Amino acid sequence: MTYWSILEKVPGSKLRLTRMDDEILESFQKEFPDFDPAATIDEDQMKSKEGKEKWRNWMNQFEKTVHDFNFGTMLRSNPKFEYDQETTIFAMRMQFYAVEIARNRAGLNDWVYEKAQKASS
């Protein structure tokens, strides 16, 4: 996966995913104040009727500013694990951006870079 390859080359805490990372994160934290970037995402809650509506309402503000904002993508349910069948969920691009920007800012993806550096030395 392209994102994983990038995380292996650049610590997540130094990575920018979009030119709007700050705006996306600020809006995400305001709309989802209880989201813990270190916790496992509850896919059932995210995809419940209420969850879908809340996410859709939040994502729609980026319709004109983020290309393919509602395009489907893969998202790790927990930042401690790599992408695999048990730890990956299907999400919209804005969900991916919001979650991964929050994880990167918290330094939760830096282990990927550190692991790749150890393996290459």
Secondary structure, DSSP 8 states (H G I E B T S, - for coil): -HHHHHHHHS-GGG--SSTTHHHHHHHHHHH-TT--TTS---HHHHTSHHHHHHHHHHHGGGTTTSTTTT-EEEEESSTTS-S-TTTEEEEEHHHHHHHHHHHHHTTTTHHHHHHHHHHH-
